[in-house]
């Protein structure tokens, strides 16, 4: 069973996820939007980038993996 995590959209074409806790088994599944990613071949850092912003973490995703 997958838990629902509250998400709200912002004016910056972004989703805000609240109440996210990895210790409680929460996960973000972005598999369906990584159009050209091939596990074991592609460099995940071309697709996904995490940035700390104060006490928050920003997850940026490039669906096509542009370096």
C-alpha positions as CSV (number, residue, x, y, z in Angstrom):
1,X,0.0,0.0,0.0
2,X,1.3,3.4,-0.9
3,X,0.9,6.3,1.4
4,X,-0.3,9.6,0.0
5,X,1.9,12.6,0.7
6,X,0.3,16.0,0.6
7,X,1.4,17.9,-2.6
8,X,0.5,21.4,-3.7
9,X,1.4,23.2,-6.9
10,X,3.1,26.6,-6.9
11,X,3.3,29.4,-9.5
12,X,6.9,28.3,-10.3
13,X,5.8,25.1,-12.0
14,X,6.8,23.1,-8.9
15,X,5.2,20.8,-6.5
16,X,5.6,21.2,-2.7
17,X,5.6,18.0,-0.7
18,X,4.9,18.3,3.0
19,X,5.0,15.8,5.8
20,X,7.7,13.7,4.0
21,X,9.7,11.3,6.3
22,X,12.0,8.6,4.9
23,X,12.0,7.0,8.4
24,X,8.3,6.3,7.9
25,X,8.9,4.7,4.5
26,X,8.0,7.7,2.4
27,X,9.3,7.6,-1.2
28,X,9.1,9.8,-4.3
29,X,8.8,7.6,-7.4
30,X,9.9,9.6,-10.5
31,X,10.5,6.6,-12.7
32,X,7.7,7.5,-15.1
33,X,9.1,10.9,-15.9
34,X,12.7,9.8,-16.6
35,X,12.1,9.2,-20.3
36,X,15.6,8.3,-21.4
37,X,17.1,6.9,-18.2
38,X,18.5,3.3,-18.4
39,X,19.5,1.8,-15.0
40,X,23.1,0.8,-14.9
41,X,23.9,2.8,-18.0
42,X,22.7,6.4,-17.5
43,X,24.3,8.8,-15.1
44,X,21.6,9.6,-12.5
45,X,23.2,13.0,-11.8
46,X,22.2,14.1,-15.3
47,X,18.5,13.5,-14.3
48,X,18.2,14.3,-10.6
49,X,19.7,17.0,-8.4
50,X,19.1,17.6,-4.7
51,X,19.7,21.1,-3.2
52,X,19.5,22.1,0.4
53,X,17.6,25.4,1.0
54,X,17.5,26.1,4.7
55,X,15.7,23.2,6.4
56,X,14.2,22.1,3.1
57,X,15.5,19.9,0.2
58,X,14.8,20.8,-3.4
59,X,14.5,17.9,-5.8
60,X,15.1,19.0,-9.4
61,X,14.4,16.5,-12.2
62,X,15.5,16.7,-15.9
63,X,13.3,14.2,-17.7
64,X,15.8,13.9,-20.6
65,X,19.0,13.8,-18.6
66,X,20.7,16.8,-20.2
67,X,24.3,17.0,-18.7
